Amino acid sequence: MTKTEFENNSQFVKYKTDQSCKLNEFFKTHKDNLFSIDDAIVALVGVGKSTIYRQFANAEEKGMIKRVENEKGITLYQYLDDEEGCSEHLHLVCKECGSFIHLDAKESDRLIQEFEDRSGFEIATGTTVFGKCAKCRKK
């Protein structure tokens, strides 16, 4: 589903309300980092918690966001930007500073193929890999 289809999808947003627009904008502004439902609750003043929980569930069901659990067991979400082909490439997340890197499709394919050739283990596209970024490794 493209972003435009999602935004116009009557199953996700039955009414184009200020609250739903705020939530869509929140997702778009967090495309380069992981976020929690609590982050949305803090950022979206005036949007009820139940609305945020319901819309997160709907967005996840429609493939607009993906649930990711970090090493500490905390549930975070990733916005899957169809324009960037997020479901088709790997994502790297620094467990120290939280920086978020979209690998391009060619690099993702190369790494996935190399890993599969060496291990025989198939990696799903769109996978999020946790580690340390270059900046945090220098510390």
N, C-alpha and C positions, 0 to 999 in steps of 0.2 A: 504494500500500500504506500503510495507516495504521500509526502507531507501535505500536499494540497487535498488529496483524497481524504486524508485523515481529518484535516481541519473542516472539511465539508461533510464528514461522515455523520449522518443523523443518529447512528447507533452510539457514537461516542458523546456527542454534544447534541442533546435533543433540542436545546434552546441555545442560541448564541448569546450567552449572558456575559456580563462584565467579569464574573468569576471564571467562567471557562476561558475567556480571552486572556485573563491574567495567568491562568495555569499554563496555557499554551505558550505564552511569552516566557514564563519561567523555564519551561523545558528548553525552548530555543536558546535562551541566554546561558544555559548550562550544558551546551553541547560538548564543551571541552573539559568537563570535569564530572566526577560522580557526585550525586546528591542524595540526600535522604528525604523521607517524608517530613521529618522535623525541619529540615532546611526550607522546604516549601511552606510549612506552617508559619515559620518566622518571617519569611519574605513576603508572603501573601496576606498582608493585613486586610481584614474585612472578608476573607474567604473562610467559610466554616471548615473545621477539621473534618467533619463527616463528608463534606463535598470533596475535599482534597483526597481523602482515603478512597472514596468511590471513583474519582476521576483517575487516580493512580492505577487502580485495579483495571479500569476500562482501557487506559492507555497501554498497560502491559498486555492485556488480552489482544489488543489491536496491533501490537508489535511496534508501538511508537517508543516505548521505553523497555529496558531490560533490567531485571533484578540481578544484582551481583552481590555476593557475600565476600567481604574481605577476610583477612587472616584472623581478625579478632571476632569474627562471627557477626559483624554489623551488616545489616542489609542496606545496600546502597542501590541507586538506579543510574542507568546510563541512557541518555537520549540517543535514539538511533536515527540519525539524520539520513533520510533516503537520498538526498542530493549528494552526500559524501559516500554513499554505498556502505554504510556502517555494518550492515549484515554480511558484507563480503570481504571485510578485512579484519586484521587483528588490532587490538587496542592494548596499549601499555599504560599501566598506572603505577606511579611511584608510591610505595607504601609509607614513605617518610613525609613528603610534602604534598602528595595528592595530585601532582601534575599528570596530565592525561595526554597521551600521544596516539594519534590515528596513524597507523602504518598504511602506506599506499597499497593498493591491491597487488601490484607486481611483487613488492617486497614481502607481503603477507604470503602470497602463493609460494614464493621461493622458500621462505622459512618453514612453512607447513610441509612442503614436499620434502625438504631436507630432513625434517624431524620424522616424518612418516617413513622415509627410506631407511633411516638409522634405527628406528624403534619399532616400526610396524604399527604404531599407534596412530589412529586417525584423529586429527584435531578439527573441531567444528569451526567453520568460518564465523566471524563475529565474536570470537573468544576474547576475553579480557585476561591479560597476563599481569600479575603483580610482581614488582621488583623495586630496584632503586635507580633513579635517574642519574645522569652523569653529575649533575650539580650536588646531589646528596651524597654520592659516592666519594666526592672530593673532600667532604667534611670530615 
